[in-house]
Amino acid sequence: MVKKKNIVLAESGVDYDPVPHTYSYKGKELKGITGTLINLAYPKSKTYKDIPEEVLNHAAERGSACHQAVGNYYDVGISSTGYEGIVDKAVELLKSKELTPIRFEYVVTDYKNYASPIDIVCVNAKDEICIVDMKFTAKLHYPEVTLQTSIYKRWFSVVNPKLKAKHQYVLWIHTNDDHEVLDNGIFELDTVDDTFIDDLIDCDTNGKAFDIAKYYGDLPAKVADVEGYIVTLEKLIKEKTEEMDNIKAGLCELMNKYNIKQYSSAHIQLTRVTPKPRISFDQKRFKEEHADLFEQYTKTTEVKPSIRLTIK
């Protein structure tokens, strides 16, 4: 169940019906953000262009059931029958980031045009407020969920002027129809700039097209095509690198034990490197103490453009 922390969240006052996903505030109907702002920036017609409608509907129903199962657990402490593995995985992922849930389905709004529920409001080990969105899709679409949680983060402070959400996460669990967990992860997300969100809201409220290329060019589409594979590939590289390091350590231990200096076969060659002192050059100190010489013996070369990839 949800462990209560000494943080009091304000109530938005929005009337929310979770079945048809409708919102109203003081008699005014508000719009959700998934079919408006998110779809305007990242149209479903492009994101899911190769997936049949019936498959999407079935996946949405399965995701809603998983979502509700996790919510039931945090509300009453009981795992829904058949969904125990999914609930256990969600709890495990939250604990891995030291996130303690304090509210489930917390509605935030701009009090003008939109409202939407945050899946889970948590606090971390430093008692910082964190927003968590849950996804049960086969593929995790980072640009969409980054925008979604950024909007939540912004409106959280509208409803709670004295509080600020410090971090935003997506909790992702991919399951099959038998509710088996096929893949999963919890990832901290960046925050989309306010100018992007302001432009998006202006386009939606005034019926204008949103030009995402103005901010990113064609980058989001290209990244979305490969980012899932990149994450999987990096994970595989890490696992195989660790496996290779363990194998090398074991072979080194055997070669030391039997004093074997070299082994050669048709496929590999192993050479035992014995311990020896390593001499290093203190470039920083040399530059400080002998700036003229340093300048004389250094040269400038052009470095090829590259990117720094960080897996979150």
Sine and cosine of phi, psi and omega as CSV:
sin_phi,cos_phi,sin_psi,cos_psi,sin_omega,cos_omega
0.00,0.00,0.24,-0.97,0.02,-1.00
-0.92,0.40,0.80,-0.61,0.08,-1.00
-1.00,0.02,0.88,-0.48,-0.08,-1.00
-0.96,0.27,0.68,-0.73,0.10,-1.00
-0.92,-0.40,0.26,-0.97,-0.05,-1.00
-0.99,0.16,0.81,0.59,0.05,-1.00
-0.78,-0.62,0.84,-0.54,-0.03,-1.00
-0.97,-0.23,0.88,-0.48,0.02,-1.00
-1.00,-0.07,0.67,-0.74,0.05,-1.00
-0.95,0.30,0.49,-0.87,0.09,-1.00
-1.00,0.01,0.73,-0.68,-0.07,-1.00
-0.94,0.35,-0.43,0.90,-0.07,-1.00
1.00,0.10,0.04,1.00,0.01,-1.00
-0.98,0.19,0.74,-0.68,0.13,-0.99
-0.99,0.11,0.89,-0.46,-0.11,-0.99
-0.86,-0.51,0.83,-0.55,0.10,-1.00
-0.96,-0.28,0.95,-0.30,-0.11,-0.99
-0.94,0.33,-0.31,0.95,-0.04,-1.00
-0.96,0.28,-0.84,0.55,0.08,-1.00
-1.00,0.05,-0.03,1.00,-0.05,-1.00
0.84,0.54,0.85,0.53,0.05,-1.00
-0.91,-0.41,0.49,-0.87,-0.07,-1.00
-0.69,-0.72,0.58,-0.81,0.11,-0.99
-0.51,-0.86,0.51,-0.86,0.02,-1.00
-0.69,-0.73,0.89,-0.46,-0.03,-1.00
0.78,0.63,0.69,0.72,0.06,-1.00
1.00,0.07,-0.17,0.99,0.00,-1.00
-1.00,-0.09,0.76,-0.65,0.03,-1.00
-0.97,0.24,0.75,-0.66,0.05,-1.00
-0.94,-0.35,0.39,-0.92,-0.02,-1.00
-0.98,-0.18,0.53,-0.85,0.17,-0.99
-0.97,0.26,0.13,-0.99,-0.08,-1.00
-0.97,-0.23,-0.32,0.95,-0.07,-1.00
-0.91,0.42,-0.75,0.67,-0.03,-1.00
-1.00,0.09,-0.06,1.00,0.00,-1.00
-0.92,-0.39,-0.99,0.12,-0.11,-0.99
-0.91,0.42,-0.72,0.69,-0.04,-1.00
-0.91,0.41,-0.70,0.72,-0.02,-1.00
-0.93,0.36,-0.48,0.87,0.03,-1.00
-0.93,0.36,-0.64,0.77,0.00,-1.00
-0.98,0.21,-0.66,0.76,-0.04,-1.00
-0.75,-0.66,0.99,0.14,-0.09,-1.00
-0.83,0.56,0.72,-0.69,0.03,-1.00
-0.88,0.48,-0.48,0.88,-0.01,-1.00
-0.88,0.47,-0.40,0.92,0.05,-1.00
-0.99,-0.11,-0.68,0.73,-0.04,-1.00
-0.89,0.45,-0.65,0.76,-0.06,-1.00
-0.89,-0.45,0.57,0.82,-0.14,-0.99
-0.89,0.45,-0.47,0.88,-0.07,-1.00
-0.98,-0.19,0.15,0.99,-0.06,-1.00
-0.95,-0.32,0.81,-0.58,0.00,-1.00
-0.86,0.51,0.50,-0.86,-0.06,-1.00
-0.86,0.50,-0.65,0.76,-0.02,-1.00
-0.91,0.41,-0.53,0.85,0.04,-1.00
-0.94,0.35,-0.67,0.75,0.03,-1.00
-0.89,0.45,-0.68,0.73,0.00,-1.00
-0.90,0.44,-0.67,0.75,0.02,-1.00
-0.90,0.43,-0.68,0.74,0.01,-1.00
-0.90,0.43,-0.61,0.80,0.01,-1.00
-0.91,0.41,-0.65,0.76,0.03,-1.00
-0.90,0.44,-0.68,0.73,0.01,-1.00
-0.91,0.42,-0.66,0.75,0.02,-1.00
-0.89,0.45,-0.65,0.76,0.02,-1.00
-0.89,0.45,-0.64,0.77,0.01,-1.00
-0.91,0.41,-0.66,0.75,0.03,-1.00
-0.91,0.41,-0.68,0.73,0.02,-1.00
-0.85,0.52,-0.72,0.70,-0.01,-1.00
-0.92,0.40,-0.59,0.81,0.01,-1.00
-0.89,0.45,-0.68,0.73,0.04,-1.00
-0.92,0.40,-0.65,0.76,0.03,-1.00
-0.89,0.46,-0.67,0.75,0.03,-1.00
-0.87,0.49,-0.63,0.77,0.00,-1.00
-0.90,0.45,-0.71,0.70,-0.04,-1.00
-0.96,0.27,-0.36,0.93,0.04,-1.00
-0.99,0.12,-0.70,0.71,-0.11,-0.99
-0.82,-0.57,-0.08,1.00,0.07,-1.00
0.99,0.16,0.30,0.95,-0.03,-1.00
-0.85,-0.52,0.75,-0.66,0.05,-1.00
-0.99,0.11,0.76,-0.65,0.03,-1.00
-0.90,0.44,0.65,-0.76,-0.02,-1.00
-0.84,0.54,0.79,-0.61,0.00,-1.00
1.00,-0.03,-0.22,0.98,-0.05,-1.00
-0.91,-0.40,0.22,0.97,-0.08,-1.00
-0.85,0.52,-0.67,0.74,-0.01,-1.00
-0.90,0.44,-0.62,0.79,0.01,-1.00
-0.93,0.37,-0.69,0.72,0.02,-1.00
-0.89,0.45,-0.71,0.71,0.01,-1.00
-0.86,0.51,-0.65,0.76,-0.01,-1.00
-0.92,0.38,-0.65,0.76,0.03,-1.00
-0.88,0.47,-0.70,0.72,0.02,-1.00
-0.89,0.45,-0.68,0.74,0.00,-1.00
-0.89,0.46,-0.68,0.74,-0.02,-1.00
-0.91,0.42,-0.67,0.74,0.03,-1.00
-0.89,0.45,-0.67,0.74,0.01,-1.00
-0.91,0.42,-0.53,0.85,-0.02,-1.00
-0.89,0.45,-0.42,0.91,0.04,-1.00
-0.97,-0.25,0.17,0.98,-0.02,-1.00
0.83,0.56,0.69,0.73,0.00,-1.00
-0.98,-0.21,0.81,-0.59,0.02,-1.00
-0.94,-0.34,0.90,-0.44,0.00,-1.00
-0.91,0.41,0.66,-0.75,0.09,-1.00
-0.85,-0.53,-0.25,0.97,0.01,-1.00
-0.35,-0.94,0.67,-0.74,0.03,-1.00
-0.90,-0.43,0.65,-0.76,-0.01,-1.00
0.82,0.57,0.84,0.54,-0.02,-1.00
-1.00,-0.05,0.91,-0.42,-0.10,-1.00
-0.99,0.16,0.79,-0.62,0.10,-1.00
-0.86,-0.50,0.31,-0.95,-0.09,-1.00
-0.39,-0.92,0.30,-0.95,0.14,-0.99
-0.99,-0.12,0.00,1.00,-0.01,-1.00
0.88,0.48,0.29,0.96,0.01,-1.00
-0.84,-0.55,-0.85,0.53,-0.11,-0.99
-0.73,-0.68,-0.39,0.92,-0.19,-0.98
-0.74,-0.67,0.39,-0.92,0.16,-0.99
-0.43,-0.90,0.45,-0.89,0.01,-1.00
-0.23,-0.97,0.52,-0.86,-0.01,-1.00
-1.00,-0.01,0.71,-0.70,0.16,-0.99
-0.98,0.21,0.77,-0.64,-0.04,-1.00
-0.83,0.55,-0.84,0.54,-0.01,-1.00
-0.64,-0.77,0.78,-0.63,0.18,-0.98
-0.99,-0.15,0.81,-0.59,-0.05,-1.00
-0.82,-0.57,0.21,-0.98,0.24,-0.97
-0.83,-0.56,0.55,-0.84,0.01,-1.00
-1.00,-0.10,-0.17,-0.98,-0.05,-1.00
-0.90,0.44,-0.38,0.93,0.02,-1.00
-1.00,-0.08,0.18,0.98,-0.05,-1.00
0.88,0.47,0.49,0.87,0.11,-0.99
-1.00,0.02,0.62,-0.78,-0.01,-1.00
-0.98,0.22,0.72,-0.69,-0.03,-1.00
-0.76,-0.65,0.65,-0.76,0.04,-1.00
-0.98,-0.19,0.75,-0.66,-0.02,-1.00
-0.82,-0.58,0.82,-0.57,0.11,-0.99
-0.95,-0.31,0.68,-0.73,-0.01,-1.00
-0.98,-0.19,0.69,-0.72,0.06,-1.00
-0.78,-0.62,0.67,-0.75,0.01,-1.00
-0.82,-0.57,0.57,0.82,-0.02,-1.00
-1.00,0.04,0.33,-0.94,0.03,-1.00
-0.93,0.37,-0.54,0.84,0.01,-1.00
-0.79,-0.61,0.68,-0.73,0.00,-1.00
-1.00,0.00,0.86,-0.51,-0.03,-1.00
-0.99,-0.14,1.00,-0.09,-0.11,-0.99
-0.88,0.48,-0.71,0.70,-0.04,-1.00
-0.85,0.52,-0.67,0.74,-0.03,-1.00
-0.91,0.42,-0.75,0.66,-0.07,-1.00
-0.95,0.30,-0.47,0.88,0.09,-1.00
-0.90,0.43,-0.69,0.72,0.05,-1.00
-0.91,0.42,-0.71,0.71,-0.03,-1.00
-0.85,0.52,-0.76,0.64,-0.02,-1.00
-0.94,0.33,-0.46,0.89,0.06,-1.00
-0.92,0.39,-0.63,0.77,0.05,-1.00
-0.92,0.39,-0.68,0.73,0.06,-1.00
-0.84,0.53,-0.70,0.71,-0.04,-1.00
-0.88,0.48,-0.65,0.76,0.00,-1.00
-0.92,0.38,-0.72,0.69,-0.06,-1.00
-0.98,0.20,-0.31,0.95,0.10,-0.99
-0.85,0.52,-0.66,0.75,0.00,-1.00
-0.97,0.23,-0.34,0.94,0.10,-0.99
-0.93,0.36,-0.69,0.73,0.01,-1.00
-0.97,0.24,-0.52,0.86,-0.02,-1.00
-0.84,-0.54,0.98,0.18,-0.09,-1.00
-0.84,0.54,-0.44,0.90,-0.05,-1.00
-0.99,-0.11,0.03,1.00,-0.01,-1.00
-0.85,-0.53,0.42,-0.91,0.02,-1.00
-0.64,-0.77,0.73,-0.68,0.10,-1.00
-0.98,0.17,0.82,-0.57,-0.08,-1.00
-1.00,0.04,-0.54,0.84,-0.12,-0.99
-0.69,-0.72,0.37,-0.93,0.07,-1.00
-0.69,-0.72,0.67,-0.74,-0.07,-1.00
-0.74,-0.67,0.38,-0.93,0.25,-0.97
-0.87,-0.49,0.77,-0.63,0.07,-1.00
-0.97,-0.22,0.90,-0.44,-0.15,-0.99
-0.88,-0.48,0.79,-0.61,0.07,-1.00
-0.72,-0.69,0.87,-0.49,0.04,-1.00
-0.99,-0.14,0.84,-0.54,-0.03,-1.00
-0.82,-0.58,0.21,-0.98,0.15,-0.99
-0.96,-0.27,-0.11,-0.99,-0.05,-1.00
-0.93,0.38,-0.31,0.95,0.04,-1.00
-1.00,-0.01,0.15,0.99,0.04,-1.00
0.92,0.40,0.43,0.90,0.10,-1.00
-1.00,0.09,0.67,-0.74,0.01,-1.00
-0.98,0.17,0.88,-0.47,-0.02,-1.00
-1.00,-0.09,-0.56,0.83,0.02,-1.00
-0.35,-0.94,0.34,-0.94,-0.06,-1.00
-0.24,-0.97,0.20,-0.98,0.07,-1.00
0.12,-0.99,0.30,-0.95,0.13,-0.99
-0.75,-0.66,0.80,-0.60,-0.18,-0.98
-0.75,-0.66,0.72,-0.70,0.10,-1.00
-0.98,0.18,0.63,-0.78,-0.09,-1.00
-0.92,-0.40,0.43,-0.90,0.12,-0.99
-0.97,0.26,0.11,-0.99,0.04,-1.00
-0.95,-0.32,0.79,-0.61,0.04,-1.00
-0.94,0.35,0.66,-0.75,-0.03,-1.00
-0.88,0.47,0.57,-0.82,-0.02,-1.00
-0.87,0.50,-0.54,0.84,-0.01,-1.00
-0.90,0.44,-0.58,0.81,0.05,-1.00
-0.89,0.45,-0.74,0.67,-0.02,-1.00
-0.92,0.40,-0.67,0.74,0.02,-1.00
-0.87,0.49,-0.70,0.72,0.01,-1.00
-0.89,0.45,-0.67,0.75,0.00,-1.00
-0.89,0.46,-0.71,0.70,0.03,-1.00
-0.89,0.45,-0.68,0.73,0.02,-1.00
-0.86,0.50,-0.68,0.73,0.00,-1.00
-0.91,0.41,-0.66,0.75,-0.03,-1.00
-0.93,0.36,-0.71,0.71,-0.05,-1.00
-0.95,0.31,-0.39,0.92,-0.03,-1.00
-0.94,-0.33,0.15,0.99,0.08,-1.00
0.92,0.39,0.53,0.85,0.00,-1.00
-0.97,-0.24,0.40,-0.92,0.06,-1.00
-0.96,0.27,0.60,-0.80,0.02,-1.00
-0.98,-0.17,0.81,-0.58,-0.03,-1.00
-0.98,-0.18,1.00,-0.05,-0.03,-1.00
-0.93,0.36,-0.40,0.92,0.01,-1.00
-0.88,0.47,-0.39,0.92,0.03,-1.00
-0.89,0.45,-0.45,0.89,-0.02,-1.00
-0.98,-0.19,-0.65,0.76,-0.13,-0.99
-0.79,-0.61,-0.01,1.00,-0.13,-0.99
0.89,0.45,-0.69,-0.73,0.03,-1.00
-0.99,-0.11,0.19,0.98,-0.11,-0.99
-0.87,0.50,-0.74,0.67,-0.05,-1.00
-0.83,0.55,-0.67,0.74,-0.01,-1.00
-0.90,0.44,-0.68,0.73,-0.01,-1.00
-0.92,0.39,-0.68,0.73,0.00,-1.00
-0.91,0.42,-0.68,0.74,-0.02,-1.00
-0.87,0.49,-0.51,0.86,-0.01,-1.00
-0.93,0.36,-0.50,0.87,-0.14,-0.99
-0.87,-0.50,-0.19,0.98,-0.17,-0.99
-0.90,0.43,-0.61,0.80,0.03,-1.00
-0.88,0.47,-0.67,0.75,0.02,-1.00
-0.92,0.38,-0.61,0.79,0.02,-1.00
-0.87,0.48,-0.72,0.69,0.00,-1.00
-0.88,0.48,-0.71,0.70,0.01,-1.00
-0.89,0.45,-0.67,0.74,-0.02,-1.00
-0.91,0.41,-0.69,0.72,0.01,-1.00
-0.89,0.45,-0.63,0.78,0.04,-1.00
-0.89,0.45,-0.68,0.74,0.01,-1.00
-0.91,0.41,-0.67,0.74,0.02,-1.00
-0.87,0.49,-0.69,0.72,0.01,-1.00
-0.88,0.47,-0.71,0.70,-0.01,-1.00
-0.89,0.45,-0.70,0.72,-0.03,-1.00
-0.95,0.32,-0.55,0.83,0.05,-1.00
-0.90,0.43,-0.69,0.72,0.04,-1.00
-0.89,0.45,-0.64,0.77,0.02,-1.00
-0.90,0.44,-0.69,0.73,0.01,-1.00
-0.91,0.42,-0.66,0.76,0.03,-1.00
-0.87,0.49,-0.64,0.77,0.02,-1.00
-0.91,0.41,-0.65,0.76,0.03,-1.00
-0.90,0.44,-0.71,0.70,0.00,-1.00
-0.88,0.47,-0.65,0.76,0.01,-1.00
-0.89,0.45,-0.65,0.76,0.02,-1.00
-0.91,0.40,-0.67,0.74,0.02,-1.00
-0.92,0.40,-0.63,0.78,0.03,-1.00
-0.89,0.47,-0.65,0.76,0.01,-1.00
-0.90,0.44,-0.66,0.75,0.02,-1.00
-0.91,0.41,-0.68,0.74,-0.01,-1.00
-0.92,0.39,-0.58,0.82,0.09,-1.00
-0.92,0.40,-0.68,0.73,-0.05,-1.00
-0.87,0.49,-0.68,0.73,-0.06,-1.00
-0.98,-0.20,0.20,0.98,0.06,-1.00
0.81,0.59,0.71,0.71,0.05,-1.00
-1.00,-0.09,0.85,-0.52,-0.06,-1.00
-1.00,0.06,-0.50,0.87,-0.05,-1.00
-0.45,-0.89,0.60,-0.80,0.08,-1.00
-0.74,-0.67,0.70,-0.72,-0.03,-1.00
-0.67,-0.74,0.67,-0.74,0.08,-1.00
-0.68,-0.73,-0.15,-0.99,0.00,-1.00
-0.94,0.33,-0.30,0.95,-0.11,-0.99
-0.92,-0.40,-0.57,0.82,-0.08,-1.00
-0.66,-0.76,0.29,-0.96,0.14,-0.99
-0.71,-0.71,0.77,-0.64,0.03,-1.00
-0.93,-0.38,0.75,-0.67,0.06,-1.00
-0.80,-0.60,0.85,-0.53,0.00,-1.00
-0.98,0.18,0.84,-0.54,0.02,-1.00
-0.99,-0.11,0.88,-0.47,-0.03,-1.00
-0.98,0.17,0.46,-0.89,-0.01,-1.00
-0.87,0.49,0.64,-0.77,0.05,-1.00
-0.36,-0.93,0.41,-0.91,0.00,-1.00
-0.90,0.43,0.56,-0.83,0.05,-1.00
-0.92,-0.40,0.80,-0.61,0.02,-1.00
-0.99,-0.12,0.80,-0.60,0.03,-1.00
-0.86,-0.50,0.39,-0.92,-0.05,-1.00
-0.96,-0.29,0.82,-0.57,0.00,-1.00
-1.00,0.09,1.00,0.08,-0.08,-1.00
-0.90,0.43,-0.64,0.77,-0.03,-1.00
-0.88,0.47,-0.72,0.70,-0.01,-1.00
-0.92,0.40,-0.66,0.75,0.00,-1.00
-0.88,0.48,-0.65,0.76,0.00,-1.00
-0.91,0.42,-0.62,0.78,-0.01,-1.00
-0.94,0.35,-0.63,0.78,-0.11,-0.99
-1.00,-0.02,-0.40,0.92,-0.05,-1.00
-0.67,-0.74,0.88,0.47,-0.09,-1.00
-0.86,0.52,-0.63,0.78,-0.03,-1.00
-0.91,0.42,-0.72,0.69,0.02,-1.00
-0.90,0.43,-0.64,0.77,0.00,-1.00
-0.87,0.50,-0.69,0.72,0.00,-1.00
-0.91,0.42,-0.58,0.82,-0.05,-1.00
-0.93,0.36,-0.56,0.83,-0.11,-0.99
-0.95,-0.31,0.30,0.95,0.09,-1.00
-0.90,-0.44,0.41,-0.91,0.03,-1.00
-0.65,-0.76,0.43,-0.90,-0.02,-1.00
-0.98,-0.18,0.76,-0.65,0.05,-1.00
-0.83,-0.57,0.46,-0.89,0.00,-1.00
-0.99,0.16,0.80,-0.60,0.02,-1.00
-1.00,-0.07,0.75,-0.67,-0.01,-1.00
-0.91,0.41,0.57,-0.82,0.03,-1.00
-0.90,0.45,0.57,-0.82,-0.02,-1.00
-0.42,-0.91,0.06,-1.00,0.10,-1.00
-0.83,-0.56,0.44,-0.90,0.10,-0.99
-0.97,-0.23,0.89,-0.46,-0.06,-1.00
-0.99,-0.15,0.81,-0.59,0.05,-1.00
-0.85,-0.53,0.84,-0.55,0.06,-1.00
-1.00,0.01,0.84,-0.55,-0.07,-1.00
-1.00,-0.01,0.00,0.00,0.00,0.00
